[in-house]
Amino acid sequence: MKMSYNIIKIMNNPQTDKKMHVLLTDGISQIWDIKTKEEALKISIMLNDNTDSGHEYVIREACNRKK
C-alpha cells in the first residue's frame, strides 16, 4: 500500500455552531491526494498562515489501495 495525504479544512457551521470537516479537492472535484507528508505540511502551513476566515487546515494520511 502506498500512502498519500489529504488536507482537511475545519470550519464552524454558523447555523449550528459545530465544527465541520471538509476534504479539499483538486480542479476536477476529486479528493486532493498529496504524495509526501512534507508537501502536505507545507501546503497546510501556507493555508493556515493565509486564512482570513479563521478556518484551520490539517493533514491526514490516506491509503491508496491500487494493485
Biopython code that builds the backbone (N, CA, C, O; Angstrom):
import numpy as np
from Bio.PDB.StructureBuilder import StructureBuilder

atoms = [
    (1, "MET", "N", (0.832, -1.188, 0.000)),
    (1, "MET", "CA", (0.000, 0.000, 0.000)),
    (1, "MET", "C", (0.872, 1.245, 0.000)),
    (1, "MET", "O", (1.874, 1.325, 0.710)),
    (2, "LYS", "N", (0.480, 2.186, -0.788)),
    (2, "LYS", "CA", (1.208, 3.436, -0.874)),
    (2, "LYS", "C", (0.421, 4.514, -0.130)),
    (2, "LYS", "O", (-0.791, 4.640, -0.305)),
    (3, "MET", "N", (1.115, 5.287, 0.698)),
    (3, "MET", "CA", (0.445, 6.326, 1.481)),
    (3, "MET", "C", (0.490, 7.657, 0.742)),
    (3, "MET", "O", (1.479, 8.002, 0.095)),
    (4, "SER", "N", (-0.598, 8.384, 0.857)),
    (4, "SER", "CA", (-0.638, 9.758, 0.402)),
    (4, "SER", "C", (-1.303, 10.556, 1.512)),
    (4, "SER", "O", (-1.650, 10.001, 2.554)),
    (5, "TYR", "N", (-1.479, 11.838, 1.300)),
    (5, "TYR", "CA", (-2.002, 12.714, 2.335)),
    (5, "TYR", "C", (-3.093, 13.609, 1.759)),
    (5, "TYR", "O", (-3.057, 13.986, 0.588)),
    (6, "ASN", "N", (-4.057, 13.940, 2.603)),
    (6, "ASN", "CA", (-5.135, 14.857, 2.250)),
    (6, "ASN", "C", (-5.099, 16.033, 3.211)),
    (6, "ASN", "O", (-4.528, 15.953, 4.299)),
    (7, "ILE", "N", (-5.721, 17.124, 2.787)),
    (7, "ILE", "CA", (-5.865, 18.282, 3.672)),
    (7, "ILE", "C", (-7.346, 18.433, 4.000)),
    (7, "ILE", "O", (-8.208, 18.378, 3.123)),
    (8, "ILE", "N", (-7.612, 18.624, 5.286)),
    (8, "ILE", "CA", (-8.971, 18.822, 5.769)),
    (8, "ILE", "C", (-9.103, 20.254, 6.266)),
    (8, "ILE", "O", (-8.277, 20.739, 7.039)),
    (9, "LYS", "N", (-10.163, 20.925, 5.806)),
    (9, "LYS", "CA", (-10.477, 22.265, 6.294)),
    (9, "LYS", "C", (-11.490, 22.116, 7.421)),
    (9, "LYS", "O", (-12.536, 21.493, 7.244)),
    (10, "ILE", "N", (-11.175, 22.691, 8.584)),
    (10, "ILE", "CA", (-12.075, 22.648, 9.728)),
    (10, "ILE", "C", (-12.663, 24.045, 9.887)),
    (10, "ILE", "O", (-11.939, 25.027, 10.049)),
    (11, "MET", "N", (-13.986, 24.111, 9.838)),
    (11, "MET", "CA", (-14.662, 25.400, 9.961)),
    (11, "MET", "C", (-15.896, 25.257, 10.824)),
    (11, "MET", "O", (-16.421, 24.156, 10.994)),
    (12, "ASN", "N", (-16.361, 26.371, 11.371)),
    (12, "ASN", "CA", (-17.566, 26.367, 12.190)),
    (12, "ASN", "C", (-18.784, 26.598, 11.317)),
    (12, "ASN", "O", (-18.793, 27.486, 10.465)),
    (13, "ASN", "N", (-19.817, 25.785, 11.539)),
    (13, "ASN", "CA", (-21.097, 25.988, 10.874)),
    (13, "ASN", "C", (-21.826, 27.092, 11.630)),
    (13, "ASN", "O", (-22.152, 26.914, 12.803)),
    (14, "PRO", "N", (-22.089, 28.223, 10.990)),
    (14, "PRO", "CA", (-22.710, 29.344, 11.701)),
    (14, "PRO", "C", (-24.130, 29.049, 12.176)),
    (14, "PRO", "O", (-24.607, 29.682, 13.118)),
    (15, "GLN", "N", (-24.803, 28.110, 11.545)),
    (15, "GLN", "CA", (-26.179, 27.793, 11.938)),
    (15, "GLN", "C", (-26.234, 26.913, 13.179)),
    (15, "GLN", "O", (-27.135, 27.059, 14.005)),
    (16, "THR", "N", (-25.276, 26.001, 13.316)),
    (16, "THR", "CA", (-25.298, 25.066, 14.448)),
    (16, "THR", "C", (-24.180, 25.338, 15.447)),
    (16, "THR", "O", (-24.193, 24.796, 16.552)),
    (17, "ASP", "N", (-23.221, 26.164, 15.075)),
    (17, "ASP", "CA", (-22.030, 26.461, 15.879)),
    (17, "ASP", "C", (-21.215, 25.197, 16.173)),
    (17, "ASP", "O", (-20.522, 25.126, 17.188)),
    (18, "LYS", "N", (-21.299, 24.207, 15.289)),
    (18, "LYS", "CA", (-20.498, 22.995, 15.398)),
    (18, "LYS", "C", (-19.422, 22.996, 14.323)),
    (18, "LYS", "O", (-19.563, 23.643, 13.285)),
    (19, "LYS", "N", (-18.343, 22.262, 14.584)),
    (19, "LYS", "CA", (-17.256, 22.168, 13.617)),
    (19, "LYS", "C", (-17.648, 21.259, 12.464)),
    (19, "LYS", "O", (-18.266, 20.213, 12.658)),
    (20, "MET", "N", (-17.272, 21.683, 11.249)),
    (20, "MET", "CA", (-17.459, 20.876, 10.042)),
    (20, "MET", "C", (-16.084, 20.547, 9.481)),
    (20, "MET", "O", (-15.188, 21.390, 9.495)),
    (21, "HIS", "N", (-15.916, 19.340, 8.992)),
    (21, "HIS", "CA", (-14.653, 18.899, 8.394)),
    (21, "HIS", "C", (-14.894, 18.665, 6.908)),
    (21, "HIS", "O", (-15.775, 17.897, 6.522)),
    (22, "VAL", "N", (-14.095, 19.341, 6.077)),
    (22, "VAL", "CA", (-14.270, 19.273, 4.632)),
    (22, "VAL", "C", (-12.943, 18.901, 3.985)),
    (22, "VAL", "O", (-11.929, 19.560, 4.214)),
    (23, "LEU", "N", (-12.950, 17.841, 3.174)),
    (23, "LEU", "CA", (-11.745, 17.465, 2.435)),
    (23, "LEU", "C", (-11.560, 18.409, 1.251)),
    (23, "LEU", "O", (-12.512, 18.695, 0.525)),
    (24, "LEU", "N", (-10.339, 18.890, 1.058)),
    (24, "LEU", "CA", (-10.064, 19.743, -0.102)),
    (24, "LEU", "C", (-10.014, 18.883, -1.358)),
    (24, "LEU", "O", (-9.581, 17.732, -1.326)),
    (25, "THR", "N", (-10.466, 19.465, -2.461)),
    (25, "THR", "CA", (-10.486, 18.754, -3.737)),
    (25, "THR", "C", (-9.571, 19.443, -4.738)),
    (25, "THR", "O", (-9.167, 20.591, -4.557)),
    (26, "ASP", "N", (-9.257, 18.704, -5.801)),
    (26, "ASP", "CA", (-8.436, 19.255, -6.874)),
    (26, "ASP", "C", (-9.344, 19.968, -7.882)),
    (26, "ASP", "O", (-10.522, 20.187, -7.597)),
    (27, "GLY", "N", (-8.832, 20.319, -9.015)),
    (27, "GLY", "CA", (-9.582, 21.068, -10.024)),
    (27, "GLY", "C", (-10.710, 20.312, -10.692)),
    (27, "GLY", "O", (-11.540, 20.914, -11.373)),
    (28, "ILE", "N", (-10.757, 18.986, -10.508)),
    (28, "ILE", "CA", (-11.831, 18.200, -11.137)),
    (28, "ILE", "C", (-12.696, 17.500, -10.085)),
    (28, "ILE", "O", (-13.260, 16.435, -10.340)),
    (29, "SER", "N", (-12.792, 18.103, -8.918)),
    (29, "SER", "CA", (-13.646, 17.645, -7.810)),
    (29, "SER", "C", (-13.290, 16.271, -7.259)),
    (29, "SER", "O", (-14.146, 15.586, -6.700)),
    (30, "GLN", "N", (-12.042, 15.868, -7.411)),
    (30, "GLN", "CA", (-11.544, 14.646, -6.791)),
    (30, "GLN", "C", (-10.838, 15.040, -5.490)),
    (30, "GLN", "O", (-10.263, 16.125, -5.399)),
    (31, "ILE", "N", (-10.880, 14.161, -4.486)),
    (31, "ILE", "CA", (-10.156, 14.444, -3.251)),
    (31, "ILE", "C", (-8.680, 14.631, -3.596)),
    (31, "ILE", "O", (-8.080, 13.805, -4.283)),
    (32, "TRP", "N", (-8.115, 15.717, -3.112)),
    (32, "TRP", "CA", (-6.741, 16.094, -3.429)),
    (32, "TRP", "C", (-5.781, 15.172, -2.688)),
    (32, "TRP", "O", (-5.689, 15.244, -1.462)),
    (33, "ASP", "N", (-5.067, 14.310, -3.400)),
    (33, "ASP", "CA", (-4.053, 13.429, -2.831)),
    (33, "ASP", "C", (-2.687, 14.068, -3.027)),
    (33, "ASP", "O", (-2.288, 14.393, -4.146)),
    (34, "ILE", "N", (-1.985, 14.239, -1.926)),
    (34, "ILE", "CA", (-0.648, 14.827, -1.947)),
    (34, "ILE", "C", (0.336, 13.701, -1.646)),
    (34, "ILE", "O", (0.130, 12.932, -0.707)),
    (35, "LYS", "N", (1.394, 13.599, -2.431)),
    (35, "LYS", "CA", (2.268, 12.428, -2.404)),
    (35, "LYS", "C", (3.162, 12.317, -1.175)),
    (35, "LYS", "O", (3.443, 11.207, -0.724)),
    (36, "THR", "N", (3.617, 13.448, -0.617)),
    (36, "THR", "CA", (4.527, 13.368, 0.526)),
    (36, "THR", "C", (3.976, 14.152, 1.710)),
    (36, "THR", "O", (3.232, 15.121, 1.557)),
    (37, "LYS", "N", (4.369, 13.696, 2.894)),
    (37, "LYS", "CA", (3.946, 14.381, 4.117)),
    (37, "LYS", "C", (4.531, 15.789, 4.174)),
    (37, "LYS", "O", (3.866, 16.722, 4.625)),
    (38, "GLU", "N", (5.757, 15.940, 3.724)),
    (38, "GLU", "CA", (6.413, 17.245, 3.745)),
    (38, "GLU", "C", (5.652, 18.257, 2.889)),
    (38, "GLU", "O", (5.448, 19.398, 3.305)),
    (39, "GLU", "N", (5.237, 17.841, 1.702)),
    (39, "GLU", "CA", (4.485, 18.728, 0.823)),
    (39, "GLU", "C", (3.124, 19.080, 1.437)),
    (39, "GLU", "O", (2.693, 20.232, 1.376)),
    (40, "ALA", "N", (2.457, 18.094, 2.024)),
    (40, "ALA", "CA", (1.152, 18.339, 2.654)),
    (40, "ALA", "C", (1.296, 19.311, 3.823)),
    (40, "ALA", "O", (0.473, 20.213, 3.982)),
    (41, "LEU", "N", (2.334, 19.134, 4.642)),
    (41, "LEU", "CA", (2.570, 20.046, 5.761)),
    (41, "LEU", "C", (2.839, 21.461, 5.269)),
    (41, "LEU", "O", (2.316, 22.426, 5.827)),
    (42, "LYS", "N", (3.653, 21.586, 4.226)),
    (42, "LYS", "CA", (3.988, 22.887, 3.668)),
    (42, "LYS", "C", (2.720, 23.608, 3.181)),
    (42, "LYS", "O", (2.547, 24.801, 3.429)),
    (43, "ILE", "N", (1.851, 22.886, 2.497)),
    (43, "ILE", "CA", (0.613, 23.477, 1.978)),
    (43, "ILE", "C", (-0.320, 23.855, 3.126)),
    (43, "ILE", "O", (-0.914, 24.933, 3.108)),
    (44, "SER", "N", (-0.457, 22.977, 4.127)),
    (44, "SER", "CA", (-1.355, 23.290, 5.240)),
    (44, "SER", "C", (-0.853, 24.496, 6.034)),
    (44, "SER", "O", (-1.661, 25.304, 6.492)),
    (45, "ILE", "N", (0.441, 24.632, 6.204)),
    (45, "ILE", "CA", (1.005, 25.808, 6.884)),
    (45, "ILE", "C", (0.696, 27.067, 6.088)),
    (45, "ILE", "O", (0.291, 28.080, 6.659)),
    (46, "MET", "N", (0.884, 27.007, 4.765)),
    (46, "MET", "CA", (0.582, 28.155, 3.920)),
    (46, "MET", "C", (-0.892, 28.548, 4.031)),
    (46, "MET", "O", (-1.216, 29.729, 4.156)),
    (47, "LEU", "N", (-1.785, 27.550, 3.985)),
    (47, "LEU", "CA", (-3.218, 27.833, 4.080)),
    (47, "LEU", "C", (-3.568, 28.423, 5.448)),
    (47, "LEU", "O", (-4.352, 29.369, 5.527)),
    (48, "ASN", "N", (-2.999, 27.878, 6.521)),
    (48, "ASN", "CA", (-3.259, 28.406, 7.861)),
    (48, "ASN", "C", (-2.736, 29.828, 8.020)),
    (48, "ASN", "O", (-3.379, 30.657, 8.662)),
    (49, "ASP", "N", (-1.569, 30.116, 7.437)),
    (49, "ASP", "CA", (-0.993, 31.456, 7.526)),
    (49, "ASP", "C", (-1.805, 32.489, 6.753)),
    (49, "ASP", "O", (-1.780, 33.673, 7.090)),
    (50, "ASN", "N", (-2.524, 32.055, 5.721)),
    (50, "ASN", "CA", (-3.229, 32.993, 4.847)),
    (50, "ASN", "C", (-4.743, 33.003, 5.023)),
    (50, "ASN", "O", (-5.438, 33.716, 4.299)),
    (51, "THR", "N", (-5.268, 32.230, 5.969)),
    (51, "THR", "CA", (-6.714, 32.217, 6.150)),
    (51, "THR", "C", (-7.172, 33.536, 6.770)),
    (51, "THR", "O", (-6.558, 34.046, 7.707)),
    (52, "ASP", "N", (-8.260, 34.072, 6.229)),
    (52, "ASP", "CA", (-8.845, 35.285, 6.817)),
    (52, "ASP", "C", (-10.225, 34.981, 7.396)),
    (52, "ASP", "O", (-10.921, 35.880, 7.870)),
    (53, "SER", "N", (-10.612, 33.712, 7.352)),
    (53, "SER", "CA", (-11.925, 33.298, 7.848)),
    (53, "SER", "C", (-11.822, 32.523, 9.155)),
    (53, "SER", "O", (-12.842, 32.142, 9.730)),
    (54, "GLY", "N", (-10.614, 32.288, 9.626)),
    (54, "GLY", "CA", (-10.427, 31.544, 10.860)),
    (54, "GLY", "C", (-10.522, 30.035, 10.696)),
    (54, "GLY", "O", (-10.574, 29.307, 11.687)),
    (55, "HIS", "N", (-10.545, 29.557, 9.448)),
    (55, "HIS", "CA", (-10.581, 28.114, 9.224)),
    (55, "HIS", "C", (-9.210, 27.528, 9.565)),
    (55, "HIS", "O", (-8.185, 28.204, 9.475)),
    (56, "GLU", "N", (-9.221, 26.267, 9.953)),
    (56, "GLU", "CA", (-7.984, 25.563, 10.265)),
    (56, "GLU", "C", (-7.791, 24.463, 9.230)),
    (56, "GLU", "O", (-8.753, 23.818, 8.815)),
    (57, "TYR", "N", (-6.551, 24.253, 8.816)),
    (57, "TYR", "CA", (-6.224, 23.226, 7.830)),
    (57, "TYR", "C", (-5.278, 22.218, 8.467)),
    (57, "TYR", "O", (-4.229, 22.583, 8.998)),
    (58, "VAL", "N", (-5.661, 20.944, 8.408)),
    (58, "VAL", "CA", (-4.844, 19.873, 8.980)),
    (58, "VAL", "C", (-4.655, 18.788, 7.925)),
    (58, "VAL", "O", (-5.424, 18.697, 6.969)),
    (59, "ILE", "N", (-3.626, 17.970, 8.110)),
    (59, "ILE", "CA", (-3.398, 16.883, 7.158)),
    (59, "ILE", "C", (-3.818, 15.555, 7.789)),
    (59, "ILE", "O", (-3.870, 15.413, 9.010)),
    (60, "ARG", "N", (-4.115, 14.593, 6.921)),
    (60, "ARG", "CA", (-4.398, 13.227, 7.366)),
    (60, "ARG", "C", (-3.776, 12.268, 6.366)),
    (60, "ARG", "O", (-3.608, 12.588, 5.189)),
    (61, "GLU", "N", (-3.441, 11.094, 6.857)),
    (61, "GLU", "CA", (-2.922, 10.053, 5.979)),
    (61, "GLU", "C", (-4.076, 9.416, 5.225)),
    (61, "GLU", "O", (-5.159, 9.216, 5.775)),
    (62, "ALA", "N", (-3.837, 9.104, 3.982)),
    (62, "ALA", "CA", (-4.825, 8.403, 3.160)),
    (62, "ALA", "C", (-4.151, 7.159, 2.610)),
    (62, "ALA", "O", (-2.955, 7.170, 2.318)),
    (63, "CYS", "N", (-4.896, 6.119, 2.474)),
    (63, "CYS", "CA", (-4.366, 4.861, 1.972)),
    (63, "CYS", "C", (-4.842, 4.633, 0.548)),
    (63, "CYS", "O", (-6.047, 4.557, 0.305)),
    (64, "ASN", "N", (-3.937, 4.524, -0.375)),
    (64, "ASN", "CA", (-4.277, 4.224, -1.768)),
    (64, "ASN", "C", (-4.146, 2.727, -1.972)),
    (64, "ASN", "O", (-3.050, 2.181, -1.845)),
    (65, "ARG", "N", (-5.226, 2.065, -2.281)),
    (65, "ARG", "CA", (-5.222, 0.607, -2.434)),
    (65, "ARG", "C", (-5.197, 0.205, -3.900)),
    (65, "ARG", "O", (-6.059, -0.545, -4.359)),
    (66, "LYS", "N", (-4.232, 0.694, -4.618)),
    (66, "LYS", "CA", (-4.102, 0.321, -6.041)),
    (66, "LYS", "C", (-3.170, -0.867, -6.146)),
    (66, "LYS", "O", (-2.114, -0.899, -5.515)),
    (67, "LYS", "N", (-3.563, -1.832, -6.938)),
    (67, "LYS", "CA", (-2.736, -3.042, -7.108)),
    (67, "LYS", "C", (-1.810, -2.898, -8.282)),
    (67, "LYS", "O", (-1.042, -3.813, -8.578)),
]
sb = StructureBuilder()
sb.init_structure("model")
sb.init_model(0)
sb.init_chain("A")
sb.init_seg("    ")
for serial, (resi, resn, name, xyz) in enumerate(atoms, 1):
    if name == "N":
        sb.init_residue(resn, " ", resi, " ")
    sb.init_atom(name, np.array(xyz, "f"), 0.0, 1.0, " ", f" {name:<3s}", serial, name[0])
structure = sb.get_structure()
